[in-house]
Amino acid sequence: MHVVGLQSDLVWEDAGANRDHFRAAIREVAARAEGGLIVLPEMWSSGFSMHTERIAEPEGGESEQFLVEMARETGAALAGSLAQTLSEAGLLSEAGPLSETGRPRNVFVLATPEGGVHRYAKIHPFAYGGEGRHYDAGDVMISVRVAGVRVTPLICYDLRFAELFTSRAAETDLFVVVANWPVPRAQHWKALLVARAMETQSYVLGVNRVGTGGGLVFEGDSMLVSPLGDVISSLPPGEAGVVEGEVDPAVVDEVRISLPFLRDRRPEVYRTL
């Protein structure tokens, strides 16, 4: 499967402008991504804003429908995260039920060409940056088959928690991490993407933004990493563009057979230490 990550600047809190921008960007890569996966950054429609009253959309809202429409048009699955609320109190979502607070969540939305929609709500809101005061945490992980590839989505700060990755490795060929990861910790982003690929013997696609927003500067450093930790595709810091490459589940199987490290994990013991 061919995967494409769109590293881009974002227009602050302007969903319409961001949809217009990404519509053109998606169409540029559509021919080579057909049948595969195109990934936008975290909170691609708004930037990493804490003004949920201005940016949050309901499940099924305009930005989600944009992903559905572009998936149908291009024949590729489309993904990226959005600030979302549940459309009805008590509605059960794949990303988990409505919380008692009713606050929005940072939700990774994956739309398939057939019209399906899958959602993962960020399990670890970035407390250091105040996200936890404005967004509720999710508590459910998902994996989705896209063109025969088992894809597990995660969001930004989730990257720091290795347990999420190792707990899902057996069901995953490709981890996709969308982010608004700023310059001061850029080295952490790059190192952790490679580490997570090596730890889980999976492909890892990290899609970050560039530009400025909310008083922060972003250099991107998006990359696609192989199950052995080799960087397949990357971009120079600060440059908008595309990271892309082929993801082959057979390669994941080969690596795990030749280097059977995951078989030696003992999670039942780790929990008692």
NUDRENVO-457989 format. One line per field, with one value per residue (C-alpha): residue number from 0; x, y, z. Coordinates in Angstrom, 1 decimal, always signed. Last residue first. Layout:
seq = c(NUM:...)
X = c(X:...)
Y = c(Y:...)
Z = c(Z:...)
END
This chain:
seq = c(272:271:270:269:268:267:266:265:264:263:262:261:260:259:258:257:256:255:254:253:252:251:250:249:248:247:246:245:244:243:242:241:240:239:238:237:236:235:234:233:232:231:230:229:228:227:226:225:224:223:222:221:220:219:218:217:216:215:214:213:212:211:210:209:208:207:206:205:204:203:202:201:200:199:198:197:196:195:194:193:192:191:190:189:188:187:186:185:184:183:182:181:180:179:178:177:176:175:174:173:172:171:170:169:168:167:166:165:164:163:162:161:160:159:158:157:156:155:154:153:152:151:150:149:148:147:146:145:144:143:142:141:140:139:138:137:136:135:134:133:132:131:130:129:128:127:126:125:124:123:122:121:120:119:118:117:116:115:114:113:112:111:110:109:108:107:106:105:104:103:102:101:100:99:98:97:96:95:94:93:92:91:90:89:88:87:86:85:84:83:82:81:80:79:78:77:76:75:74:73:72:71:70:69:68:67:66:65:64:63:62:61:60:59:58:57:56:55:54:53:52:51:50:49:48:47:46:45:44:43:42:41:40:39:38:37:36:35:34:33:32:31:30:29:28:27:26:25:24:23:22:21:20:19:18:17:16:15:14:13:12:11:10:9:8:7:6:5:4:3:2:1:0)
X = c(+7.0:+3.6:+2.5:+5.8:+5.4:+2.2:+3.7:+6.4:+7.9:+10.0:+7.8:+8.3:+12.0:+11.5:+14.2:+13.9:+10.2:+9.3:+11.3:+9.7:+6.2:+6.6:+8.1:+5.0:+2.8:+4.2:+4.1:+5.3:+6.5:+5.6:+6.6:+5.1:+5.7:+6.0:+9.6:+10.4:+13.0:+14.0:+11.6:+11.5:+11.1:+12.2:+13.9:+15.3:+14.1:+13.9:+10.1:+10.6:+10.1:+8.0:+8.9:+7.5:+10.2:+7.6:+9.4:+6.7:+6.9:+4.5:+2.6:-0.8:+0.3:+3.5:+4.7:+5.1:+2.8:+3.6:+2.9:+4.6:+4.3:+5.6:+6.1:+6.2:+8.9:+7.3:+10.3:+12.2:+9.3:+8.7:+12.3:+12.4:+9.3:+10.7:+14.0:+12.4:+9.8:+12.3:+14.6:+11.8:+11.2:+11.8:+10.5:+6.9:+4.9:+1.5:+1.0:-0.4:+1.0:+0.2:+1.3:+1.6:+1.6:-0.5:-2.4:+0.6:+2.0:-1.0:+0.3:+3.8:+2.6:+0.4:+3.0:+5.6:+4.0:+5.8:+4.1:+0.7:+1.7:+1.1:-2.0:-2.3:-3.8:-3.3:-3.3:-3.5:-2.7:-4.9:-5.9:-6.7:-7.6:-8.3:-6.9:-8.5:-7.6:-10.2:-9.9:-10.2:-9.2:-11.4:-10.4:-10.2:-8.3:-6.4:-5.0:-3.2:+0.2:+1.8:-1.4:-1.1:-4.2:-3.2:-5.8:-6.5:-9.9:-9.8:-12.5:-13.4:-15.6:-16.7:-17.8:-16.3:-13.3:-12.4:-12.5:-10.1:-10.8:-8.3:-10.2:-9.1:-12.0:-14.7:-16.1:-19.3:-18.1:-19.7:-18.0:-19.8:-19.0:-15.8:-13.9:-16.2:-18.9:-21.8:-24.4:-25.2:-25.8:-26.1:-23.6:-20.5:-18.0:-14.9:-11.6:-10.1:-7.4:-6.2:-7.1:-8.1:-8.4:-7.6:-10.0:-9.5:-13.1:-14.5:-11.7:-12.0:-15.8:-15.3:-12.4:-14.6:-17.5:-15.2:-14.5:-18.1:-19.5:-20.2:-19.1:-19.8:-17.3:-15.0:-13.3:-14.7:-16.0:-13.0:-10.7:-7.7:-6.2:-3.7:-4.3:-7.8:-8.7:-5.5:-6.1:-3.1:-1.6:-3.1:-2.7:-3.3:-3.7:-3.7:-5.9:-5.1:-2.1:-0.1:-3.0:-4.2:-1.0:-2.0:-5.6:-4.8:-2.9:-5.8:-8.4:-5.9:-5.8:-9.6:-10.2:-7.7:-9.4:-12.8:-11.6:-10.2:-8.9:-5.3:-4.5:-2.3:+1.2:+1.8:+3.3:+1.0:+1.8:+1.4:+1.1:+1.2:+0.0)
Y = c(-5.4:-7.2:-5.6:-6.3:-10.0:-10.5:-8.3:-10.9:-9.9:-12.6:-13.1:-9.5:-10.1:-12.6:-11.2:-13.3:-14.0:-10.4:-8.9:-11.2:-10.6:-6.8:-7.1:-9.2:-6.4:-4.1:-0.3:+1.7:+5.2:+8.8:+12.1:+15.1:+18.8:+21.9:+22.6:+23.7:+21.0:+19.1:+16.3:+12.5:+9.2:+5.6:+6.3:+2.9:+1.7:-2.0:-2.0:+0.9:+4.6:+7.2:+10.7:+14.1:+16.5:+19.2:+22.4:+23.9:+27.2:+28.0:+31.2:+29.5:+28.7:+28.9:+27.1:+23.3:+20.4:+16.8:+13.5:+10.5:+7.2:+4.2:+0.8:-2.1:-4.0:-2.9:-1.6:-0.6:+1.4:+3.0:+4.0:+5.6:+7.7:+8.5:+9.8:+12.2:+13.5:+13.9:+15.9:+18.3:+19.1:+22.9:+23.0:+22.1:+18.9:+19.4:+15.8:+12.8:+9.3:+6.5:+3.0:+0.5:-3.3:-3.6:-6.3:-7.9:-4.4:-3.2:-3.5:-2.5:+0.8:+2.0:+0.9:+3.1:+6.3:+9.3:+8.9:+9.5:+13.2:+13.5:+11.3:+7.6:+5.5:+1.8:+0.5:-3.2:-3.2:-5.2:-2.1:-0.3:-2.5:-0.5:-0.8:+0.9:+2.0:+3.0:+5.3:+8.8:+11.8:+14.9:+18.2:+21.7:+21.4:+18.3:+20.3:+22.7:+22.5:+20.3:+18.3:+17.1:+14.9:+11.2:+8.8:+10.8:+9.7:+7.2:+7.3:+5.2:+6.3:+4.1:+5.7:+3.1:+5.3:+5.0:+7.8:+7.8:+10.4:+10.9:+12.6:+15.3:+15.3:+17.8:+18.3:+16.6:+16.7:+13.3:+11.7:+10.7:+7.1:+5.8:+6.4:+3.9:+6.3:+5.6:+8.5:+9.5:+13.1:+13.5:+14.8:+13.7:+16.5:+16.8:+18.6:+17.0:+14.6:+13.3:+10.6:+10.0:+6.5:+6.6:+6.2:+9.9:+11.2:+8.9:+9.6:+13.3:+13.2:+11.3:+13.6:+16.7:+15.1:+15.0:+18.7:+19.6:+17.7:+13.9:+13.9:+17.4:+20.2:+21.9:+25.1:+28.2:+26.8:+24.6:+27.5:+25.4:+25.6:+23.1:+24.2:+24.5:+22.0:+20.0:+19.2:+16.7:+16.5:+15.1:+11.5:+10.0:+6.2:+3.7:+2.6:+5.7:+7.4:+7.8:+9.5:+11.4:+13.3:+16.7:+16.2:+15.9:+19.2:+21.0:+19.8:+20.4:+24.1:+24.5:+22.5:+24.6:+27.8:+26.5:+25.3:+28.6:+28.4:+29.2:+28.5:+25.4:+24.9:+21.6:+18.1:+15.9:+12.2:+9.7:+6.0:+3.5:+0.0)
Z = c(+39.2:+38.9:+35.6:+33.9:+34.7:+32.7:+30.0:+29.3:+25.9:+24.3:+21.3:+20.3:+19.8:+17.0:+14.6:+11.4:+12.0:+13.1:+10.2:+7.6:+8.9:+8.8:+5.3:+4.2:+5.6:+2.9:+3.3:+0.3:+0.5:+1.1:+2.8:+1.1:+1.3:+3.4:+4.5:+8.1:+8.7:+5.6:+4.6:+5.3:+3.5:+4.2:+7.5:+8.7:+12.1:+11.2:+10.8:+8.3:+9.2:+7.3:+8.2:+9.2:+10.5:+10.7:+11.7:+14.0:+15.8:+18.7:+19.6:+18.9:+15.4:+13.3:+10.3:+9.8:+10.7:+11.7:+10.1:+11.6:+9.7:+11.6:+10.0:+12.5:+14.3:+17.6:+19.3:+16.1:+14.8:+18.2:+18.5:+15.0:+15.8:+19.3:+18.0:+15.5:+17.9:+20.8:+18.5:+17.7:+21.3:+21.1:+17.5:+18.2:+17.7:+16.1:+15.4:+13.5:+14.4:+12.1:+13.2:+10.3:+10.4:+13.6:+15.5:+17.2:+17.9:+19.9:+23.4:+22.2:+20.8:+23.6:+26.1:+24.5:+25.8:+24.4:+21.0:+22.6:+22.8:+19.0:+18.1:+17.5:+14.7:+14.2:+10.6:+9.6:+5.9:+3.5:+1.5:+4.7:+7.7:+10.8:+14.3:+17.3:+20.8:+23.3:+26.4:+24.9:+26.9:+27.3:+25.8:+27.3:+30.5:+29.3:+26.4:+28.7:+27.1:+29.8:+30.0:+26.4:+26.1:+26.3:+24.9:+21.8:+20.5:+17.6:+14.9:+11.9:+9.0:+6.1:+2.8:+0.5:-0.2:+3.5:+6.1:+9.0:+11.8:+14.6:+17.4:+19.8:+22.1:+22.8:+26.4:+27.4:+31.0:+31.9:+28.9:+25.7:+24.9:+23.2:+19.9:+18.1:+19.3:+21.6:+21.6:+25.2:+24.3:+20.6:+18.0:+19.9:+20.0:+17.8:+17.5:+14.4:+13.6:+10.2:+7.8:+4.2:+2.6:-1.1:-4.1:-4.9:-5.0:-2.4:+0.0:-0.7:+0.1:+3.3:+4.4:+3.6:+5.5:+8.6:+8.1:+7.7:+10.7:+10.9:+14.6:+15.8:+15.2:+17.7:+16.4:+18.1:+21.4:+21.5:+21.9:+22.9:+19.5:+18.0:+14.4:+13.0:+10.2:+10.5:+14.1:+13.9:+10.5:+7.3:+6.1:+2.7:+2.5:-0.3:-3.1:-5.1:-3.6:-6.8:-8.6:-5.6:-4.8:-6.3:-5.5:-1.8:-1.9:-3.7:-1.2:+1.6:+1.0:+0.6:+3.7:+5.6:+4.5:+5.5:+8.9:+9.9:+13.5:+12.6:+8.9:+8.9:+7.4:+5.7:+5.9:+3.9:+4.6:+1.8:+2.0:-0.8:+0.0)
END
